[in-house]
Amino acid sequence: MRFVLDVHVPDDAPAEEAVKELSRALRYWAGNLHHYPLTPGSGEAVYDSGYREIGRWTLTASPDPEAAG
């Protein structure tokens, strides 16, 4: 299975603020993963400290490495 975290960071966000928000999102969702089944299709929206949706995490099936070749 593959864990995918896709988070939008505005281009004009100060670097310090971007790091702060990304760190918060990673801590929050890492701490809450035990609430979700670790199966392909699981996922949830990711929110910033202002409770605005900034992305999503999902679990997907791992691609077949032999199919890519």
N, CA, C and O atoms as a Maestro MAE file, in Angstrom:
{
 s_m_m2io_version
 :::
 2.0.0
}

f_m_ct {
 s_m_title
 :::
 protein
 m_atom[276] {
  # First column is atom index #
  i_m_mmod_type
  r_m_x_coord
  r_m_y_coord
  r_m_z_coord
  i_m_residue_number
  s_m_chain_name
  s_m_pdb_residue_name
  s_m_pdb_atom_name
  i_m_atomic_number
  :::
  1 25 0.855 -1.168 0.000 1 A "MET " " N  " 7
  2 3 0.000 0.000 0.000 1 A "MET " " CA " 6
  3 2 0.895 1.222 0.000 1 A "MET " " C  " 6
  4 15 2.065 1.143 0.373 1 A "MET " " O  " 8
  5 25 0.349 2.343 -0.415 2 A "ARG " " N  " 7
  6 3 1.091 3.597 -0.503 2 A "ARG " " CA " 6
  7 2 0.322 4.684 0.240 2 A "ARG " " C  " 6
  8 15 -0.886 4.835 0.062 2 A "ARG " " O  " 8
  9 25 1.043 5.447 1.084 3 A "PHE " " N  " 7
  10 3 0.465 6.582 1.799 3 A "PHE " " CA " 6
  11 2 0.822 7.833 1.015 3 A "PHE " " C  " 6
  12 15 1.992 8.086 0.730 3 A "PHE " " O  " 8
  13 25 -0.200 8.617 0.665 4 A "VAL " " N  " 7
  14 3 0.014 9.838 -0.111 4 A "VAL " " CA " 6
  15 2 -0.529 11.027 0.678 4 A "VAL " " C  " 6
  16 15 -1.690 11.036 1.085 4 A "VAL " " O  " 8
  17 25 0.325 12.027 0.887 5 A "LEU " " N  " 7
  18 3 -0.081 13.265 1.538 5 A "LEU " " CA " 6
  19 2 0.120 14.380 0.529 5 A "LEU " " C  " 6
  20 15 1.243 14.638 0.095 5 A "LEU " " O  " 8
  21 25 -0.965 15.038 0.156 6 A "ASP " " N  " 7
  22 3 -0.919 16.123 -0.817 6 A "ASP " " CA " 6
  23 2 -1.429 17.377 -0.129 6 A "ASP " " C  " 6
  24 15 -2.611 17.479 0.201 6 A "ASP " " O  " 8
  25 25 -0.523 18.337 0.085 7 A "VAL " " N  " 7
  26 3 -0.861 19.554 0.811 7 A "VAL " " CA " 6
  27 2 -0.481 20.757 -0.036 7 A "VAL " " C  " 6
  28 15 0.619 20.816 -0.584 7 A "VAL " " O  " 8
  29 25 -1.389 21.711 -0.141 8 A "HIS " " N  " 7
  30 3 -1.140 22.949 -0.882 8 A "HIS " " CA " 6
  31 2 -0.512 23.977 0.048 8 A "HIS " " C  " 6
  32 15 -1.063 24.296 1.102 8 A "HIS " " O  " 8
  33 25 0.639 24.490 -0.350 9 A "VAL " " N  " 7
  34 3 1.290 25.576 0.367 9 A "VAL " " CA " 6
  35 2 1.297 26.774 -0.583 9 A "VAL " " C  " 6
  36 15 1.915 26.702 -1.645 9 A "VAL " " O  " 8
  37 25 0.636 27.854 -0.234 10 A "PRO " " N  " 7
  38 3 0.591 29.014 -1.128 10 A "PRO " " CA " 6
  39 2 1.996 29.506 -1.474 10 A "PRO " " C  " 6
  40 15 2.875 29.555 -0.614 10 A "PRO " " O  " 8
  41 25 2.194 29.867 -2.731 11 A "ASP " " N  " 7
  42 3 3.495 30.353 -3.197 11 A "ASP " " CA " 6
  43 2 3.958 31.589 -2.442 11 A "ASP " " C  " 6
  44 15 5.157 31.801 -2.265 11 A "ASP " " O  " 8
  45 25 3.015 32.398 -1.999 12 A "ASP " " N  " 7
  46 3 3.388 33.636 -1.316 12 A "ASP " " CA " 6
  47 2 3.467 33.499 0.205 12 A "ASP " " C  " 6
  48 15 3.624 34.497 0.908 12 A "ASP " " O  " 8
  49 25 3.358 32.275 0.713 13 A "ALA " " N  " 7
  50 3 3.443 32.065 2.159 13 A "ALA " " CA " 6
  51 2 4.891 32.240 2.613 13 A "ALA " " C  " 6
  52 15 5.801 31.698 1.987 13 A "ALA " " O  " 8
  53 25 5.112 32.980 3.682 14 A "PRO " " N  " 7
  54 3 6.477 33.090 4.220 14 A "PRO " " CA " 6
  55 2 6.987 31.694 4.592 14 A "PRO " " C  " 6
  56 15 6.226 30.869 5.096 14 A "PRO " " O  " 8
  57 25 8.258 31.435 4.347 15 A "ALA " " N  " 7
  58 3 8.832 30.109 4.580 15 A "ALA " " CA " 6
  59 2 8.588 29.637 6.009 15 A "ALA " " C  " 6
  60 15 8.256 28.472 6.224 15 A "ALA " " O  " 8
  61 25 8.746 30.517 6.980 16 A "GLU " " N  " 7
  62 3 8.557 30.137 8.381 16 A "GLU " " CA " 6
  63 2 7.120 29.683 8.645 16 A "GLU " " C  " 6
  64 15 6.893 28.715 9.372 16 A "GLU " " O  " 8
  65 25 6.166 30.379 8.057 17 A "GLU " " N  " 7
  66 3 4.751 30.020 8.237 17 A "GLU " " CA " 6
  67 2 4.446 28.698 7.534 17 A "GLU " " C  " 6
  68 15 3.706 27.871 8.067 17 A "GLU " " O  " 8
  69 25 5.009 28.495 6.343 18 A "ALA " " N  " 7
  70 3 4.792 27.246 5.610 18 A "ALA " " CA " 6
  71 2 5.323 26.058 6.410 18 A "ALA " " C  " 6
  72 15 4.651 25.033 6.515 18 A "ALA " " O  " 8
  73 25 6.510 26.188 6.966 19 A "VAL " " N  " 7
  74 3 7.093 25.113 7.773 19 A "VAL " " CA " 6
  75 2 6.218 24.837 8.993 19 A "VAL " " C  " 6
  76 15 5.971 23.681 9.336 19 A "VAL " " O  " 8
  77 25 5.760 25.883 9.634 20 A "LYS " " N  " 7
  78 3 4.905 25.739 10.823 20 A "LYS " " CA " 6
  79 2 3.618 24.981 10.487 20 A "LYS " " C  " 6
  80 15 3.231 24.070 11.218 20 A "LYS " " O  " 8
  81 25 2.957 25.348 9.391 21 A "GLU " " N  " 7
  82 3 1.699 24.692 9.011 21 A "GLU " " CA " 6
  83 2 1.931 23.248 8.570 21 A "GLU " " C  " 6
  84 15 1.154 22.364 8.931 21 A "GLU " " O  " 8
  85 25 2.984 22.996 7.798 22 A "LEU " " N  " 7
  86 3 3.264 21.621 7.373 22 A "LEU " " CA " 6
  87 2 3.608 20.738 8.572 22 A "LEU " " C  " 6
  88 15 3.165 19.592 8.652 22 A "LEU " " O  " 8
  89 25 4.390 21.268 9.493 23 A "SER " " N  " 7
  90 3 4.738 20.511 10.695 23 A "SER " " CA " 6
  91 2 3.492 20.167 11.497 23 A "SER " " C  " 6
  92 15 3.345 19.044 11.980 23 A "SER " " O  " 8
  93 25 2.602 21.131 11.635 24 A "ARG " " N  " 7
  94 3 1.363 20.900 12.374 24 A "ARG " " CA " 6
  95 2 0.528 19.818 11.700 24 A "ARG " " C  " 6
  96 15 0.033 18.909 12.366 24 A "ARG " " O  " 8
  97 25 0.371 19.911 10.379 25 A "ALA " " N  " 7
  98 3 -0.424 18.923 9.644 25 A "ALA " " CA " 6
  99 2 0.173 17.525 9.801 25 A "ALA " " C  " 6
  100 15 -0.564 16.563 10.020 25 A "ALA " " O  " 8
  101 25 1.480 17.402 9.694 26 A "LEU " " N  " 7
  102 3 2.113 16.090 9.827 26 A "LEU " " CA " 6
  103 2 1.950 15.521 11.236 26 A "LEU " " C  " 6
  104 15 1.653 14.336 11.395 26 A "LEU " " O  " 8
  105 25 2.138 16.344 12.245 27 A "ARG " " N  " 7
  106 3 1.966 15.872 13.627 27 A "ARG " " CA " 6
  107 2 0.529 15.431 13.878 27 A "ARG " " C  " 6
  108 15 0.288 14.369 14.452 27 A "ARG " " O  " 8
  109 25 -0.419 16.252 13.446 28 A "TYR " " N  " 7
  110 3 -1.827 15.973 13.700 28 A "TYR " " CA " 6
  111 2 -2.263 14.668 13.032 28 A "TYR " " C  " 6
  112 15 -2.861 13.811 13.683 28 A "TYR " " O  " 8
  113 25 -1.972 14.512 11.751 29 A "TRP " " N  " 7
  114 3 -2.443 13.333 11.035 29 A "TRP " " CA " 6
  115 2 -1.662 12.089 11.395 29 A "TRP " " C  " 6
  116 15 -2.225 10.994 11.396 29 A "TRP " " O  " 8
  117 25 -0.377 12.225 11.702 30 A "ALA " " N  " 7
  118 3 0.384 11.058 12.157 30 A "ALA " " CA " 6
  119 2 -0.199 10.547 13.473 30 A "ALA " " C  " 6
  120 15 -0.293 9.339 13.687 30 A "ALA " " O  " 8
  121 25 -0.584 11.452 14.337 31 A "GLY " " N  " 7
  122 3 -1.152 11.059 15.620 31 A "GLY " " CA " 6
  123 2 -2.541 10.477 15.523 31 A "GLY " " C  " 6
  124 15 -2.981 9.781 16.439 31 A "GLY " " O  " 8
  125 25 -3.247 10.742 14.433 32 A "ASN " " N  " 7
  126 3 -4.624 10.267 14.285 32 A "ASN " " CA " 6
  127 2 -4.776 9.069 13.360 32 A "ASN " " C  " 6
  128 15 -5.887 8.568 13.187 32 A "ASN " " O  " 8
  129 25 -3.701 8.604 12.768 33 A "LEU " " N  " 7
  130 3 -3.818 7.491 11.827 33 A "LEU " " CA " 6
  131 2 -4.417 6.245 12.464 33 A "LEU " " C  " 6
  132 15 -5.051 5.444 11.777 33 A "LEU " " O  " 8
  133 25 -4.225 6.069 13.769 34 A "HIS " " N  " 7
  134 3 -4.765 4.868 14.414 34 A "HIS " " CA " 6
  135 2 -6.292 4.843 14.407 34 A "HIS " " C  " 6
  136 15 -6.885 3.810 14.717 34 A "HIS " " O  " 8
  137 25 -6.933 5.944 14.065 35 A "HIS " " N  " 7
  138 3 -8.394 5.999 13.998 35 A "HIS " " CA " 6
  139 2 -8.939 5.504 12.654 35 A "HIS " " C  " 6
  140 15 -10.153 5.380 12.492 35 A "HIS " " O  " 8
  141 25 -8.069 5.224 11.705 36 A "TYR " " N  " 7
  142 3 -8.495 4.872 10.352 36 A "TYR " " CA " 6
  143 2 -8.044 3.464 9.990 36 A "TYR " " C  " 6
  144 15 -6.983 3.019 10.428 36 A "TYR " " O  " 8
  145 25 -8.843 2.761 9.196 37 A "PRO " " N  " 7
  146 3 -8.388 1.453 8.720 37 A "PRO " " CA " 6
  147 2 -7.253 1.674 7.713 37 A "PRO " " C  " 6
  148 15 -7.363 2.511 6.817 37 A "PRO " " O  " 8
  149 25 -6.185 0.929 7.868 38 A "LEU " " N  " 7
  150 3 -5.064 1.074 6.944 38 A "LEU " " CA " 6
  151 2 -5.274 0.170 5.742 38 A "LEU " " C  " 6
  152 15 -4.583 -0.830 5.548 38 A "LEU " " O  " 8
  153 25 -6.258 0.562 4.944 39 A "THR " " N  " 7
  154 3 -6.598 -0.176 3.734 39 A "THR " " CA " 6
  155 2 -6.707 0.806 2.581 39 A "THR " " C  " 6
  156 15 -7.049 1.971 2.784 39 A "THR " " O  " 8
  157 25 -6.416 0.338 1.364 40 A "PRO " " N  " 7
  158 3 -6.561 1.232 0.210 40 A "PRO " " CA " 6
  159 2 -7.956 1.852 0.178 40 A "PRO " " C  " 6
  160 15 -8.961 1.173 0.385 40 A "PRO " " O  " 8
  161 25 -7.993 3.139 -0.084 41 A "GLY " " N  " 7
  162 3 -9.252 3.871 -0.118 41 A "GLY " " CA " 6
  163 2 -9.464 4.738 1.112 41 A "GLY " " C  " 6
  164 15 -10.268 5.670 1.083 41 A "GLY " " O  " 8
  165 25 -8.749 4.439 2.197 42 A "SER " " N  " 7
  166 3 -8.862 5.282 3.389 42 A "SER " " CA " 6
  167 2 -8.238 6.637 3.093 42 A "SER " " C  " 6
  168 15 -7.302 6.735 2.301 42 A "SER " " O  " 8
  169 25 -8.752 7.668 3.721 43 A "GLY " " N  " 7
  170 3 -8.199 8.995 3.528 43 A "GLY " " CA " 6
  171 2 -9.033 10.033 4.236 43 A "GLY " " C  " 6
  172 15 -10.113 9.746 4.750 43 A "GLY " " O  " 8
  173 25 -8.517 11.234 4.253 44 A "GLU " " N  " 7
  174 3 -9.204 12.314 4.961 44 A "GLU " " CA " 6
  175 2 -8.625 13.640 4.500 44 A "GLU " " C  " 6
  176 15 -7.485 13.714 4.042 44 A "GLU " " O  " 8
  177 25 -9.432 14.683 4.628 45 A "ALA " " N  " 7
  178 3 -8.954 16.034 4.331 45 A "ALA " " CA " 6
  179 2 -7.945 16.460 5.393 45 A "ALA " " C  " 6
  180 15 -7.997 15.996 6.532 45 A "ALA " " O  " 8
  181 25 -7.028 17.346 5.010 46 A "VAL " " N  " 7
  182 3 -6.039 17.921 5.922 46 A "VAL " " CA " 6
  183 2 -6.360 19.405 6.037 46 A "VAL " " C  " 6
  184 15 -6.603 20.077 5.035 46 A "VAL " " O  " 8
  185 25 -6.358 19.908 7.266 47 A "TYR " " N  " 7
  186 3 -6.719 21.301 7.523 47 A "TYR " " CA " 6
  187 2 -5.551 22.050 8.143 47 A "TYR " " C  " 6
  188 15 -4.716 21.454 8.824 47 A "TYR " " O  " 8
  189 25 -5.491 23.356 7.908 48 A "ASP " " N  " 7
  190 3 -4.469 24.181 8.539 48 A "ASP " " CA " 6
  191 2 -4.963 24.654 9.899 48 A "ASP " " C  " 6
  192 15 -6.047 24.272 10.341 48 A "ASP " " O  " 8
  193 25 -4.166 25.487 10.561 49 A "SER " " N  " 7
  194 3 -4.531 25.939 11.905 49 A "SER " " CA " 6
  195 2 -5.759 26.844 11.913 49 A "SER " " C  " 6
  196 15 -6.354 27.064 12.967 49 A "SER " " O  " 8
  197 25 -6.148 27.376 10.741 50 A "GLY " " N  " 7
  198 3 -7.369 28.167 10.632 50 A "GLY " " CA " 6
  199 2 -8.562 27.330 10.197 50 A "GLY " " C  " 6
  200 15 -9.609 27.870 9.838 50 A "GLY " " O  " 8
  201 25 -8.402 25.992 10.229 51 A "TYR " " N  " 7
  202 3 -9.449 25.034 9.849 51 A "TYR " " CA " 6
  203 2 -9.877 25.177 8.393 51 A "TYR " " C  " 6
  204 15 -11.030 24.922 8.046 51 A "TYR " " O  " 8
  205 25 -8.939 25.586 7.548 52 A "ARG " " N  " 7
  206 3 -9.174 25.627 6.100 52 A "ARG " " CA " 6
  207 2 -8.577 24.361 5.498 52 A "ARG " " C  " 6
  208 15 -7.470 23.957 5.853 52 A "ARG " " O  " 8
  209 25 -9.315 23.739 4.587 53 A "GLU " " N  " 7
  210 3 -8.806 22.533 3.949 53 A "GLU " " CA " 6
  211 2 -7.614 22.899 3.064 53 A "GLU " " C  " 6
  212 15 -7.710 23.773 2.202 53 A "GLU " " O  " 8
  213 25 -6.484 22.214 3.293 54 A "ILE " " N  " 7
  214 3 -5.273 22.512 2.527 54 A "ILE " " CA " 6
  215 2 -4.769 21.296 1.748 54 A "ILE " " C  " 6
  216 15 -3.777 21.386 1.025 54 A "ILE " " O  " 8
  217 25 -5.444 20.178 1.894 55 A "GLY " " N  " 7
  218 3 -4.998 18.990 1.171 55 A "GLY " " CA " 6
  219 2 -5.738 17.756 1.623 55 A "GLY " " C  " 6
  220 15 -6.838 17.820 2.171 55 A "GLY " " O  " 8
  221 25 -5.092 16.619 1.373 56 A "ARG " " N  " 7
  222 3 -5.731 15.337 1.654 56 A "ARG " " CA " 6
  223 2 -4.650 14.272 1.794 56 A "ARG " " C  " 6
  224 15 -3.610 14.339 1.139 56 A "ARG " " O  " 8
  225 25 -4.904 13.294 2.649 57 A "TRP " " N  " 7
  226 3 -4.063 12.111 2.666 57 A "TRP " " CA " 6
  227 2 -4.915 10.935 2.234 57 A "TRP " " C  " 6
  228 15 -6.119 10.901 2.489 57 A "TRP " " O  " 8
  229 25 -4.291 9.980 1.585 58 A "THR " " N  " 7
  230 3 -4.997 8.787 1.128 58 A "THR " " CA " 6
  231 2 -4.066 7.581 1.191 58 A "THR " " C  " 6
  232 15 -2.843 7.711 1.135 58 A "THR " " O  " 8
  233 25 -4.666 6.432 1.305 59 A "LEU " " N  " 7
  234 3 -3.954 5.179 1.159 59 A "LEU " " CA " 6
  235 2 -4.409 4.558 -0.148 59 A "LEU " " C  " 6
  236 15 -5.607 4.444 -0.407 59 A "LEU " " O  " 8
  237 25 -3.468 4.165 -0.953 60 A "THR " " N  " 7
  238 3 -3.785 3.552 -2.236 60 A "THR " " CA " 6
  239 2 -3.090 2.201 -2.326 60 A "THR " " C  " 6
  240 15 -2.168 1.912 -1.564 60 A "THR " " O  " 8
  241 25 -3.535 1.391 -3.250 61 A "ALA " " N  " 7
  242 3 -2.860 0.118 -3.500 61 A "ALA " " CA " 6
  243 2 -1.506 0.407 -4.122 61 A "ALA " " C  " 6
  244 15 -1.376 1.326 -4.931 61 A "ALA " " O  " 8
  245 25 -0.512 -0.360 -3.755 62 A "SER " " N  " 7
  246 3 0.807 -0.190 -4.353 62 A "SER " " CA " 6
  247 2 0.736 -0.586 -5.823 62 A "SER " " C  " 6
  248 15 0.099 -1.580 -6.173 62 A "SER " " O  " 8
  249 25 1.387 0.189 -6.678 63 A "PRO " " N  " 7
  250 3 1.400 -0.208 -8.085 63 A "PRO " " CA " 6
  251 2 2.224 -1.483 -8.259 63 A "PRO " " C  " 6
  252 15 3.170 -1.733 -7.511 63 A "PRO " " O  " 8
  253 25 1.856 -2.269 -9.239 64 A "ASP " " N  " 7
  254 3 2.589 -3.494 -9.548 64 A "ASP " " CA " 6
  255 2 3.904 -3.088 -10.230 64 A "ASP " " C  " 6
  256 15 3.869 -2.572 -11.347 64 A "ASP " " O  " 8
  257 25 5.062 -3.305 -9.589 65 A "PRO " " N  " 7
  258 3 6.324 -2.870 -10.188 65 A "PRO " " CA " 6
  259 2 6.621 -3.529 -11.522 65 A "PRO " " C  " 6
  260 15 7.332 -2.950 -12.344 65 A "PRO " " O  " 8
  261 25 6.088 -4.738 -11.764 66 A "GLU " " N  " 7
  262 3 6.325 -5.416 -13.035 66 A "GLU " " CA " 6
  263 2 5.485 -4.821 -14.151 66 A "GLU " " C  " 6
  264 15 5.852 -4.943 -15.320 66 A "GLU " " O  " 8
  265 25 4.368 -4.180 -13.827 67 A "ALA " " N  " 7
  266 3 3.497 -3.591 -14.850 67 A "ALA " " CA " 6
  267 2 4.105 -2.339 -15.442 67 A "ALA " " C  " 6
  268 15 3.780 -1.969 -16.570 67 A "ALA " " O  " 8
  269 25 4.989 -1.672 -14.696 68 A "ALA " " N  " 7
  270 3 5.582 -0.419 -15.178 68 A "ALA " " CA " 6
  271 2 6.656 -0.667 -16.223 68 A "ALA " " C  " 6
  272 15 6.978 0.241 -16.989 68 A "ALA " " O  " 8
  273 25 7.213 -1.852 -16.279 69 A "GLY " " N  " 7
  274 3 8.382 -2.127 -17.096 69 A "GLY " " CA " 6
  275 2 8.161 -2.301 -18.510 69 A "GLY " " C  " 6
  276 15 9.109 -2.537 -19.259 69 A "GLY " " O  " 8
  :::
 }
 m_bond[275] {
  # First column is bond index #
  i_m_from
  i_m_to
  i_m_order
  :::
  1 1 2 1
  2 2 3 1
  3 3 4 2
  4 3 5 1
  5 5 6 1
  6 6 7 1
  7 7 8 2
  8 7 9 1
  9 9 10 1
  10 10 11 1
  11 11 12 2
  12 11 13 1
  13 13 14 1
  14 14 15 1
  15 15 16 2
  16 15 17 1
  17 17 18 1
  18 18 19 1
  19 19 20 2
  20 19 21 1
  21 21 22 1
  22 22 23 1
  23 23 24 2
  24 23 25 1
  25 25 26 1
  26 26 27 1
  27 27 28 2
  28 27 29 1
  29 29 30 1
  30 30 31 1
  31 31 32 2
  32 31 33 1
  33 33 34 1
  34 34 35 1
  35 35 36 2
  36 35 37 1
  37 37 38 1
  38 38 39 1
  39 39 40 2
  40 39 41 1
  41 41 42 1
  42 42 43 1
  43 43 44 2
  44 43 45 1
  45 45 46 1
  46 46 47 1
  47 47 48 2
  48 47 49 1
  49 49 50 1
  50 50 51 1
  51 51 52 2
  52 51 53 1
  53 53 54 1
  54 54 55 1
  55 55 56 2
  56 55 57 1
  57 57 58 1
  58 58 59 1
  59 59 60 2
  60 59 61 1
  61 61 62 1
  62 62 63 1
  63 63 64 2
  64 63 65 1
  65 65 66 1
  66 66 67 1
  67 67 68 2
  68 67 69 1
  69 69 70 1
  70 70 71 1
  71 71 72 2
  72 71 73 1
  73 73 74 1
  74 74 75 1
  75 75 76 2
  76 75 77 1
  77 77 78 1
  78 78 79 1
  79 79 80 2
  80 79 81 1
  81 81 82 1
  82 82 83 1
  83 83 84 2
  84 83 85 1
  85 85 86 1
  86 86 87 1
  87 87 88 2
  88 87 89 1
  89 89 90 1
  90 90 91 1
  91 91 92 2
  92 91 93 1
  93 93 94 1
  94 94 95 1
  95 95 96 2
  96 95 97 1
  97 97 98 1
  98 98 99 1
  99 99 100 2
  100 99 101 1
  101 101 102 1
  102 102 103 1
  103 103 104 2
  104 103 105 1
  105 105 106 1
  106 106 107 1
  107 107 108 2
  108 107 109 1
  109 109 110 1
  110 110 111 1
  111 111 112 2
  112 111 113 1
  113 113 114 1
  114 114 115 1
  115 115 116 2
  116 115 117 1
  117 117 118 1
  118 118 119 1
  119 119 120 2
  120 119 121 1
  121 121 122 1
  122 122 123 1
  123 123 124 2
  124 123 125 1
  125 125 126 1
  126 126 127 1
  127 127 128 2
  128 127 129 1
  129 129 130 1
  130 130 131 1
  131 131 132 2
  132 131 133 1
  133 133 134 1
  134 134 135 1
  135 135 136 2
  136 135 137 1
  137 137 138 1
  138 138 139 1
  139 139 140 2
  140 139 141 1
  141 141 142 1
  142 142 143 1
  143 143 144 2
  144 143 145 1
  145 145 146 1
  146 146 147 1
  147 147 148 2
  148 147 149 1
  149 149 150 1
  150 150 151 1
  151 151 152 2
  152 151 153 1
  153 153 154 1
  154 154 155 1
  155 155 156 2
  156 155 157 1
  157 157 158 1
  158 158 159 1
  159 159 160 2
  160 159 161 1
  161 161 162 1
  162 162 163 1
  163 163 164 2
  164 163 165 1
  165 165 166 1
  166 166 167 1
  167 167 168 2
  168 167 169 1
  169 169 170 1
  170 170 171 1
  171 171 172 2
  172 171 173 1
  173 173 174 1
  174 174 175 1
  175 175 176 2
  176 175 177 1
  177 177 178 1
  178 178 179 1
  179 179 180 2
  180 179 181 1
  181 181 182 1
  182 182 183 1
  183 183 184 2
  184 183 185 1
  185 185 186 1
  186 186 187 1
  187 187 188 2
  188 187 189 1
  189 189 190 1
  190 190 191 1
  191 191 192 2
  192 191 193 1
  193 193 194 1
  194 194 195 1
  195 195 196 2
  196 195 197 1
  197 197 198 1
  198 198 199 1
  199 199 200 2
  200 199 201 1
  201 201 202 1
  202 202 203 1
  203 203 204 2
  204 203 205 1
  205 205 206 1
  206 206 207 1
  207 207 208 2
  208 207 209 1
  209 209 210 1
  210 210 211 1
  211 211 212 2
  212 211 213 1
  213 213 214 1
  214 214 215 1
  215 215 216 2
  216 215 217 1
  217 217 218 1
  218 218 219 1
  219 219 220 2
  220 219 221 1
  221 221 222 1
  222 222 223 1
  223 223 224 2
  224 223 225 1
  225 225 226 1
  226 226 227 1
  227 227 228 2
  228 227 229 1
  229 229 230 1
  230 230 231 1
  231 231 232 2
  232 231 233 1
  233 233 234 1
  234 234 235 1
  235 235 236 2
  236 235 237 1
  237 237 238 1
  238 238 239 1
  239 239 240 2
  240 239 241 1
  241 241 242 1
  242 242 243 1
  243 243 244 2
  244 243 245 1
  245 245 246 1
  246 246 247 1
  247 247 248 2
  248 247 249 1
  249 249 250 1
  250 250 251 1
  251 251 252 2
  252 251 253 1
  253 253 254 1
  254 254 255 1
  255 255 256 2
  256 255 257 1
  257 257 258 1
  258 258 259 1
  259 259 260 2
  260 259 261 1
  261 261 262 1
  262 262 263 1
  263 263 264 2
  264 263 265 1
  265 265 266 1
  266 266 267 1
  267 267 268 2
  268 267 269 1
  269 269 270 1
  270 270 271 1
  271 271 272 2
  272 271 273 1
  273 273 274 1
  274 274 275 1
  275 275 276 2
  :::
 }
}
